[in-house]
Amino acid sequence: MSHSPSHIEAHPATVVKAHSRFSDYVTLTKPRLNFLVLFTTAAAYSLGAPPTATLLDFVHTLVGTFLVAGGAAALNQVWERATDRLMRRTQQRPMADRRMSVAEGAGFGLTLTMLGAAELAYFVNPLSAAVALFTTVSYVLFYTPLKLRTSLSTLAGALPGALPAVIGWAAATNTLSIEAWVLFGIVFMWQMPHFLAISWMYRDEYARAGMPLLPVIEPDGRSTGRQAVLYTAVLIPISMLPTGVGLATAWYLVGAITLGAILMLMSLEFSAKRDLPTARRLFFGSILYLPILWALLVFDHRAR
């Protein structure tokens, strides 16, 4: 049987439309942001994994966590579609640009969340699935609405932001032991200078969107700078705790102190100058800090 070209070749416009729709769904999952989520989950899993753990267990943990995190990101964008339209860096997101309906975005987010939780519950353990679901609930229903109400929303957001470390540990050990909370504490405190740098860099856009972040309500930036230094100062001793709970040796301790000192110098510089270059340095420095710290910790733990 012969076929005409129209039957075997997709129309270019159809291909472009399908590709753009696929890209929109990918955008809803915030893949760049969730790279650090997966890195953190992977590190925590590696630290807790028993000798009987398999590569398949690890893969199921990462896939389940990615699905839940992607679902939470999509639901967040559904909720924030109106404020996203007011900020230049977010106004092209699918929900903000109205390329996708609320029903589509919400359905996609809920589907990913449920699939991820089911994967964790069935293939890993119910505890990791419960932590993952709590992460989504706290992110979407607690942190997201607070962003329009108080500058303390940053602290609220640090809670779900740090829970991937707990998911990884729970997946590996089926417990929520002290080690899980040490890892949680590192990520929780790391987020603060990281987010303060972001909020300073984009303070004009946050103000336009009506988000009362610290640099918006105190435009001179002194409080923002002081808090960046304060949280970094608290992060340094918390980052040393893995040695205290037996996850690492003194070699890791040296690395953690060194990384903390570098981040502190960036925080102090930002606090003193409060300009865009120093905020960017702190932002990018913090992005490098976390994966390097995790790499040091996992390498040290495995090398013992």
N, C-alpha and C positions, 0 to 999 in steps of 0.2 A: 504494500500500500504506500502510495506516495503522499508526502505532506508538503503543503505550501510553506514558504519561509515564515509566514505569519503564525503558523502553528508551532514552529520549533524555535523561534527567537522572540524573547521578551522585548517589548517596546522600550526604547531607552528611557522614556519618562517613567515607565513602571519600575524599571531597575533603580533609577535615582530615588523615586518615592520610597521603594522598599528599603533602600540603603539608608535614607535619611530617617525613616521610622526606626530601623534597627539602631542607628546612632543615637536617636533620642532615648530609646530604652536603656542603652549603655550609659548615656549621660545621667539618667535617673539614679543609677547605682553609685555615682560618684567614685569611679574606679581609682583615681589618683589618691583620694583621701583614704579609701579602703585598702590601699596597698600597705600603709602603715598598720592598719588594723590587723591584716593578715600576718604581717611580719611579727607583730606583738604576740598574736595567737600562736604562731609557729614557734617562737622562742619559748613561750611559757610551756607549750606542749613538750618541746625538746628537753626542758629542764625537769619535767615531772615524769617523762615516759619511762616505764619499767622495761627491763630487758625483753619481756614478752611482746612489747608493742610492735606492730607491723607498719609497713609503709602505707598499707591500705587504711589503717586506723587514722594515720596522720592526714591522708588525703581526704577522708570523710570529714575530719575535723575542720580542715581548711575550706572545703566546699560548703559545708553547712554554715560555717561562720560567715563566709562571703555572701551566701544567699540571704541570711538574716540581716547582715549589715547593709547589703544593697537594698533590701526591702525597706529598712528603716530610713535610708537616704531618700528613697522614692516617696515615702509617706511624708517625710519632712518637707520635700519640695511641693507636694500637694498642699500642705498646710501653709507654707510660706509663699505661695505663688504671687500674692498681691504685693508683699514687700520686696520680693525678688525683682518685680517689674521696676521698682524705683532705684535699683542699684545697677550701675553699668556692668559690673563684673558678673552679675547673675541674671540680667534681663533677657539673655538669649537661652536660658534653660527652657526645656520643652513646656513645662507647666506655666512659667511666667510669660512665655511668648504665645501661649494658647495654641501650640501645635498639637497638644494632647488634651483630652478632656479630663475633668476631675475623676470621672468614673474609671477611665483607662488608667490613669496614674495610680489611683487608690487600689484598683484591682490588681495591678502589676505589683505594687508594694506589698499588699497583703499576701498575694500568691507566693512571692519570693520568701517572705517571712515564714509562712507556714511550711513551705518546702524545706527551708533551711532547718527549722526546728524539728521537723519530722526526720530529716537526715541525721541530725545529731542524736535525737532520742532513740532511733532504731539502730543505727550503725555504730554509735559511740556510747553514750549513756544518757539517761533522762536528766541527770544533774546539769550537764553542759547545755542541754536544750532549755532547761528552766532558766539558767543564767542568761542565755542568749535572748530569750523572750523578755526577761526583765530588762535587759539592755535596751531592747526596742521600745518597750513601754515607757521607760524613764526618758529616753531620747525624744520620742514623739509627743507624749502626753504631759511630760513634766518640763523638760528643758525648752522645747520649741515655743510653747506659749509664754514662758517666762522671759523670752528674749525681748518682748515688747513691753515688759513691765518693770524690770529691775536690772541694774548692772551686775547683781549677784548671779545672773543667769549663767555667767561664765563658770562659776563654781558648780552650778547644777549640771551644766553640760560636761564637766570633767568626770562626773560619775559614770554615765554610759560610755564615755570615751576611754575610761580605764578598765572597763569590765572585760574587754577581749582577752586581757591577761588572765583573768579568772576563768574565762571559758576554756582557754588552752590548758590551764592547770587542771581544771575539773575534768576535761576530756581525757587527760593522761592518767589521772590518779583517782577519779571518782570521789574526790574530797574537796573541801574548802578549807584546807589547813593554813597555818600561818604563812607558809611560803606564797600561797596565792595572794594573800593580802599585802605582803611585801612587794610583790610585782605590781599589784594594783596601785599601791602607794607611789611607786616610781612613776607610773604613767599619769596618775592623777596630778601629781605635783609638776611633772614636766609640761603638761598642757598649759599651765598658767602663764609662764613667760611667753610660750608659743602663741597663745591666743591674745595676750596683751599686745604683742608686736603686730599681729594681724589687725586688731581693732584700732591701733594707732595708724597703721598704713591706710586703712580704709575708713577712717573716722567720719569723713565728709559724707560718704555714701551711707554709712550706718545712721548718721543724723538725718539724712534725707528720707530714709526708710522708717524713721521714728523709733529706732532701737536705742535705748538709753544706756549704752555701754560706757564704761568709765571714761574713755577719751572724749566721749560726746558730752557727758554732763560736767566734766572738768577739763575744758579744752587746753589748759596750759600744760597738761601732761605730767605734772609733778607726781600726782598720785599714781598714775600709770607706771611711771619709771620706778617709783619707790616699791610698788607691789611686784614688779618684775624682778627687782633685786631680792626682795623678801622671799618670794616663792622659790627663786633659784637657790637662795641660802638654805631653805628647808629641804629642797630636792637633794642637795649634796649629801647630808647624813642619811637620808632615806635610801639613796642609791648605794650606800655602803652596807646596808642591812643584809643583802644576800650572803655576805661573808659571815655575818653573825648567826644566821639561821642554817648554815651548813650547805648552802647552794654553791658557794664559790670559795676560792682561796685568797690569800693575800695578794696574789698577782692581779686578780680582778679588782681588788680594793685600790691598788695603785692606779689602775686604768680609770676607775670610776672617779677618783679624786681629781685626776688630771682633766678628764672631760668636764667635770663640774667646775673646775677652776676656769677653764676656757669659756664655758657658758656664762659664768659669773662676770668675767671681764666684758663680755658682750652686753650683759644686762646693765652693768655699771656704766658702760659707754652710752647705751641708750638712755639710761636715767639722767645722765649728765647733759646730753645734747638734745634728746627728744626730737630728732629729725628723721627724715625718710631713709637716708642711707644707714643710720645706726639701727633703725627698726627692721630694715631688710636684712641686715647682718644677723641680728638676733633671730629673726624668723628662719632664715636659711640655716643658721648655726644650730637652732633647735631641731630642725628637720634631720640634720646629719647626726646630732647627738644621740637620738634614741636608737636607730638601727646599729650604730657603732657600739653603744652600750650593750645592746642585746647580743651582738656578735661576740663581744668580749666575755660576757657572762656565760653564753652557751659553750664557747670554746674552752673557757676555763673549767666549766663543770664537766665537760666531756673528757678533758685531758687529765683529770685527777686520777 
